[in-house]
Amino acid sequence: MLGKPVIRGTRIPVEIIVRKLAEGATVAEVLADYPQLREEDVRAALAFAADSLSTDEILPLAETSE
């Protein structure tokens, strides 16, 4: 999957799971769409996404004088 993180034992990208949930899908709907997944896989995808974001560093933009 071009280096993207996937759910262990599958070729399903974590991004797909997180996007579906962000678009309003329920965990049950995700599991219905991907029957090889378990609820633990969905929780692991969300945990991975949260961990990935937790290491981001926020840098303020420099002020410009006009």
N, CA, C and O atoms as a MOPAC input file, in Angstrom:
PM7 MOZYME 1SCF
protein

 N      0.82300 1    -1.18700 1     0.00000 1
 C      0.00000 1     0.00000 1     0.00000 1
 C      0.87600 1     1.26200 1     0.00000 1
 O      0.54600 1     2.26700 1     0.62900 1
 N      1.97100 1     1.18000 1    -0.70500 1
 C      2.85900 1     2.32400 1    -0.88000 1
 C      3.39600 1     2.86300 1     0.43500 1
 O      3.58700 1     4.07100 1     0.57500 1
 N      3.64100 1     1.99500 1     1.39000 1
 C      4.21200 1     2.41300 1     2.65600 1
 C      3.22200 1     2.94200 1     3.67500 1
 O      3.62000 1     3.31100 1     4.78000 1
 N      1.94600 1     2.99000 1     3.33400 1
 C      0.94400 1     3.46400 1     4.28700 1
 C      0.71700 1     2.39500 1     5.35300 1
 O      0.79200 1     1.20000 1     5.06600 1
 N      0.43800 1     2.82700 1     6.58400 1
 C      0.14200 1     1.83500 1     7.61700 1
 C     -1.17400 1     1.12500 1     7.32300 1
 O     -2.15300 1     1.73400 1     6.89100 1
 N     -1.16400 1    -0.17400 1     7.57100 1
 C     -2.35000 1    -1.00100 1     7.31500 1
 C     -2.73500 1    -1.73300 1     8.58800 1
 O     -1.94400 1    -1.85200 1     9.52400 1
 N     -3.96900 1    -2.22200 1     8.60200 1
 C     -4.43400 1    -3.05700 1     9.70700 1
 C     -3.66500 1    -4.37700 1     9.64600 1
 O     -3.56400 1    -5.00200 1     8.59000 1
 N     -3.14000 1    -4.77900 1    10.76600 1
 C     -2.32000 1    -5.99700 1    10.82400 1
 C     -3.04500 1    -7.18700 1    10.19900 1
 O     -4.21500 1    -7.44400 1    10.48400 1
 N     -2.32300 1    -7.90100 1     9.34600 1
 C     -2.88100 1    -9.09200 1     8.70800 1
 C     -3.79000 1    -8.81000 1     7.52900 1
 O     -4.38500 1    -9.73100 1     6.96900 1
 N     -3.90600 1    -7.53200 1     7.14200 1
 C     -4.75400 1    -7.17200 1     6.00200 1
 C     -3.98800 1    -6.20000 1     5.10900 1
 O     -2.84900 1    -5.83200 1     5.39700 1
 N     -4.62300 1    -5.80100 1     4.04400 1
 C     -4.09400 1    -4.73200 1     3.19700 1
 C     -5.00000 1    -3.50900 1     3.28400 1
 O     -5.02500 1    -2.68500 1     2.37000 1
 N     -5.73300 1    -3.39300 1     4.36500 1
 C     -6.65800 1    -2.28400 1     4.55700 1
 C     -5.90800 1    -1.14100 1     5.24100 1
 O     -5.45100 1    -1.29100 1     6.37400 1
 N     -5.78100 1     0.00000 1     4.55900 1
 C     -5.06300 1     1.12900 1     5.16500 1
 C     -5.80400 1     1.70600 1     6.36900 1
 O     -7.03100 1     1.80500 1     6.37000 1
 N     -5.04800 1     2.08200 1     7.38200 1
 C     -5.60300 1     2.75300 1     8.55600 1
 C     -6.37800 1     3.99500 1     8.11800 1
 O     -7.43200 1     4.30100 1     8.67400 1
 N     -5.86300 1     4.69100 1     7.14200 1
 C     -6.49500 1     5.91900 1     6.64200 1
 C     -7.94400 1     5.68400 1     6.23100 1
 O     -8.81000 1     6.51100 1     6.51700 1
 N     -8.21200 1     4.57900 1     5.57100 1
 C     -9.57500 1     4.27000 1     5.10900 1
 C    -10.52100 1     4.15800 1     6.29400 1
 O    -11.63300 1     4.68600 1     6.26400 1
 N    -10.07700 1     3.46700 1     7.33700 1
 C    -10.92100 1     3.27300 1     8.51100 1
 C    -11.19700 1     4.61700 1     9.18200 1
 O    -12.34000 1     4.92700 1     9.51600 1
 N    -10.15000 1     5.40800 1     9.37700 1
 C    -10.31400 1     6.70200 1    10.04400 1
 C    -11.19800 1     7.62400 1     9.21100 1
 O    -12.04900 1     8.32200 1     9.76300 1
 N    -11.01300 1     7.63900 1     7.90200 1
 C    -11.84800 1     8.49300 1     7.03700 1
 C    -13.32300 1     8.09600 1     7.10300 1
 O    -14.19900 1     8.95500 1     7.19800 1
 N    -13.58700 1     6.79600 1     7.05300 1
 C    -14.98100 1     6.34200 1     7.11100 1
 C    -15.64000 1     6.79000 1     8.41600 1
 O    -16.78100 1     7.25100 1     8.40900 1
 N    -14.92900 1     6.65800 1     9.52600 1
 C    -15.47300 1     7.09100 1    10.80700 1
 C    -15.65900 1     8.60700 1    10.83300 1
 O    -16.65400 1     9.10200 1    11.36300 1
 N    -14.71400 1     9.33800 1    10.26800 1
 C    -14.82000 1    10.80200 1    10.22400 1
 C    -16.00100 1    11.25000 1     9.37300 1
 O    -16.59400 1    12.29700 1     9.63200 1
 N    -16.34000 1    10.47000 1     8.36900 1
 C    -17.47400 1    10.80000 1     7.49600 1
 C    -18.81400 1    10.40700 1     8.11800 1
 O    -19.87100 1    10.64500 1     7.53200 1
 N    -18.76400 1     9.80800 1     9.30400 1
 C    -20.00300 1     9.49000 1    10.00100 1
 C    -20.37600 1     8.02800 1    10.04900 1
 O    -21.41200 1     7.67300 1    10.61200 1
 N    -19.55200 1     7.16900 1     9.46900 1
 C    -19.85200 1     5.73700 1     9.53200 1
 C    -19.71400 1     5.25600 1    10.97100 1
 O    -18.87600 1     5.75300 1    11.72300 1
 N    -20.52600 1     4.30300 1    11.34100 1
 C    -20.40800 1     3.69100 1    12.66400 1
 C    -19.39300 1     2.55200 1    12.58400 1
 O    -19.03200 1     2.08500 1    11.50400 1
 N    -18.95100 1     2.13000 1    13.75100 1
 C    -18.03800 1     0.98000 1    13.78400 1
 C    -18.71500 1    -0.22900 1    13.16400 1
 O    -18.07900 1    -0.99500 1    12.43900 1
 N    -19.99000 1    -0.40600 1    13.44000 1
 C    -20.73500 1    -1.53900 1    12.87100 1
 C    -20.74800 1    -1.47800 1    11.34800 1
 O    -20.62500 1    -2.50700 1    10.68500 1
 N    -20.89700 1    -0.27800 1    10.79200 1
 C    -20.89100 1    -0.13400 1     9.32200 1
 C    -19.51400 1    -0.45300 1     8.74900 1
 O    -19.40500 1    -1.09400 1     7.70400 1
 N    -18.46500 1    -0.00500 1     9.43100 1
 C    -17.10900 1    -0.31600 1     8.96400 1
 C    -16.88700 1    -1.82200 1     8.99000 1
 O    -16.33800 1    -2.39600 1     8.04900 1
 N    -17.31300 1    -2.44900 1    10.06700 1
 C    -17.15100 1    -3.90600 1    10.17400 1
 C    -17.96400 1    -4.64600 1     9.11800 1
 O    -17.54400 1    -5.69700 1     8.63300 1
 N    -19.11900 1    -4.10400 1     8.76300 1
 C    -19.93600 1    -4.72500 1     7.70900 1
 C    -19.25600 1    -4.57700 1     6.35000 1
 O    -19.31200 1    -5.48500 1     5.52000 1
 N    -18.60700 1    -3.42000 1     6.12400 1
 C    -17.90600 1    -3.19500 1     4.86200 1
 C    -16.63900 1    -4.04500 1     4.75100 1
 O    -16.24200 1    -4.44400 1     3.65600 1
 N    -16.01800 1    -4.31200 1     5.88600 1
 C    -14.76500 1    -5.06500 1     5.92100 1
 C    -14.91000 1    -6.21500 1     6.91800 1
 O    -14.42000 1    -6.11900 1     8.04300 1
 N    -15.57500 1    -7.29600 1     6.52200 1
 C    -15.88600 1    -8.38600 1     7.45700 1
 C    -14.65300 1    -9.08000 1     8.04500 1
 O    -14.76800 1    -9.78800 1     9.04600 1
 N    -13.49300 1    -8.88900 1     7.44500 1
 C    -12.28600 1    -9.50800 1     8.00600 1
 C    -11.75300 1    -8.74000 1     9.21000 1
 O    -10.84900 1    -9.21700 1     9.89600 1
 N    -12.30200 1    -7.55800 1     9.47400 1
 C    -11.87500 1    -6.75600 1    10.62200 1
 C    -12.67500 1    -7.11300 1    11.87000 1
 O    -13.79100 1    -7.62900 1    11.80000 1
 N    -12.06600 1    -6.82100 1    13.00300 1
 C    -12.74700 1    -6.93400 1    14.29300 1
 C    -12.81500 1    -5.54500 1    14.90400 1
 O    -12.11300 1    -4.63300 1    14.46700 1
 N    -13.64600 1    -5.38700 1    15.89700 1
 C    -13.77400 1    -4.09000 1    16.56000 1
 C    -12.42200 1    -3.62500 1    17.11500 1
 O    -12.12600 1    -2.43100 1    17.10100 1
 N    -11.61800 1    -4.54700 1    17.59500 1
 C    -10.29300 1    -4.20300 1    18.11800 1
 C     -9.40900 1    -3.57400 1    17.03900 1
 O     -8.57800 1    -2.71300 1    17.33000 1
 N     -9.59800 1    -4.01200 1    15.79200 1
 C     -8.83100 1    -3.44400 1    14.68100 1
 C     -9.19000 1    -1.97700 1    14.46100 1
 O     -8.31700 1    -1.15000 1    14.19700 1
 N    -10.46800 1    -1.66300 1    14.57000 1
 C    -10.92400 1    -0.28300 1    14.39300 1
 C    -10.36600 1     0.58200 1    15.51400 1
 O     -9.89400 1     1.69200 1    15.26700 1
 N    -10.41900 1     0.07700 1    16.75100 1
 C     -9.86100 1     0.83400 1    17.87900 1
 C     -8.36400 1     1.02100 1    17.70800 1
 O     -7.83100 1     2.08500 1    18.02400 1
 N     -7.68100 1     0.00000 1    17.21300 1
 C     -6.23700 1     0.10600 1    16.98900 1
 C     -5.92700 1     1.15000 1    15.91300 1
 O     -4.93300 1     1.86800 1    16.02100 1
 N     -6.76000 1     1.23900 1    14.88500 1
 C     -6.56100 1     2.24400 1    13.83700 1
 C     -6.68900 1     3.64700 1    14.41500 1
 O     -5.89200 1     4.52800 1    14.09200 1
 N     -7.68300 1     3.85600 1    15.26600 1
 C     -7.85700 1     5.16900 1    15.89900 1
 C     -6.70700 1     5.48300 1    16.84500 1
 O     -6.23600 1     6.62000 1    16.89000 1
 N     -6.25600 1     4.50400 1    17.59000 1
 C     -5.12800 1     4.71300 1    18.49400 1
 C     -3.86400 1     5.05200 1    17.71100 1
 O     -3.09100 1     5.92200 1    18.11100 1
 N     -3.66100 1     4.36200 1    16.60000 1
 C     -2.49500 1     4.64400 1    15.75700 1
 C     -2.54700 1     6.07600 1    15.23400 1
 O     -1.54200 1     6.78800 1    15.25600 1
 N     -3.71800 1     6.49400 1    14.76500 1
 C     -3.87700 1     7.85500 1    14.24800 1
 C     -3.59300 1     8.87900 1    15.34600 1
 O     -2.90800 1     9.87300 1    15.10500 1
 N     -4.11300 1     8.64300 1    16.53700 1
 C     -3.88200 1     9.56000 1    17.65400 1
 C     -2.40500 1     9.61300 1    18.01200 1
 O     -1.86300 1    10.69200 1    18.25000 1
 N     -1.75100 1     8.45900 1    18.05300 1
 C     -0.32000 1     8.42400 1    18.36400 1
 C      0.49400 1     9.15000 1    17.30200 1
 O      1.46700 1     9.83400 1    17.61700 1
 N      0.09500 1     8.99900 1    16.05000 1
 C      0.81100 1     9.66100 1    14.95500 1
 C      0.71400 1    11.17900 1    15.08400 1
 O      1.68400 1    11.89300 1    14.83000 1
 N     -0.44700 1    11.66200 1    15.47600 1
 C     -0.64400 1    13.10400 1    15.62600 1
 C      0.01300 1    13.65500 1    16.88000 1
 O      0.35200 1    14.83800 1    16.93100 1
 N      0.19500 1    12.83100 1    17.87400 1
 C      0.73700 1    13.31400 1    19.14300 1
 C      2.19400 1    13.72200 1    19.03100 1
 O      2.70100 1    14.45000 1    19.88500 1
 N      2.86700 1    13.26700 1    18.00000 1
 C      4.27600 1    13.62400 1    17.84200 1
 C      4.47400 1    14.81800 1    16.91700 1
 O      5.60300 1    15.25700 1    16.70000 1
 N      3.38000 1    15.34500 1    16.37100 1
 C      3.49800 1    16.52400 1    15.51700 1
 C      3.90200 1    17.71900 1    16.35300 1
 O      3.45600 1    17.88100 1    17.48900 1
 N      4.73600 1    18.53900 1    15.78800 1
 C      5.17200 1    19.74800 1    16.46400 1
 C      4.51900 1    20.94300 1    15.78300 1
 O      4.58300 1    21.08400 1    14.56200 1
 N      3.90300 1    21.78500 1    16.56500 1
 C      3.23600 1    22.96600 1    16.03300 1
 C      4.18700 1    24.14700 1    16.13700 1
 O      4.65300 1    24.48700 1    17.22400 1
 N      4.46800 1    24.76000 1    15.01600 1
 C      5.35200 1    25.91800 1    14.99500 1
 C      4.54300 1    27.15100 1    14.62200 1
 O      3.83800 1    27.14700 1    13.61300 1
 N      4.63600 1    28.20900 1    15.42800 1
 C      3.88800 1    29.41900 1    15.08600 1
 C      4.48300 1    30.08400 1    13.85300 1
 O      5.68700 1    30.00300 1    13.60900 1
 N      3.63500 1    30.73700 1    13.08800 1
 C      4.10300 1    31.46900 1    11.93800 1
 C      4.74100 1    32.75500 1    12.41700 1
 O      4.29800 1    33.35600 1    13.39600 1
 N      5.77000 1    33.16800 1    11.73100 1
 C      6.42300 1    34.43300 1    12.08100 1
 C      5.50800 1    35.58500 1    11.70500 1
 O      4.84200 1    35.55600 1    10.67000 1
 N      5.48400 1    36.58900 1    12.55300 1
 C      4.67500 1    37.77100 1    12.24500 1
 C      5.36500 1    38.57400 1    11.14400 1
 O      6.59000 1    38.68400 1    11.09600 1
 N      4.55300 1    39.11600 1    10.28300 1
 C      5.11600 1    39.96800 1     9.23900 1
 C      4.63800 1    41.38300 1     9.48100 1
 O      3.49800 1    41.60500 1     9.89100 1
 N      5.50500 1    42.32900 1     9.22700 1
 C      5.11200 1    43.72600 1     9.38700 1
 C      4.76400 1    44.29300 1     8.02100 1
 O      5.51600 1    44.15700 1     7.05600 1
 N      3.62900 1    44.91800 1     7.97100 1
 C      3.17900 1    45.47300 1     6.69300 1
 C      3.19600 1    46.97200 1     6.74700 1
 O      2.85000 1    47.62900 1     5.76500 1

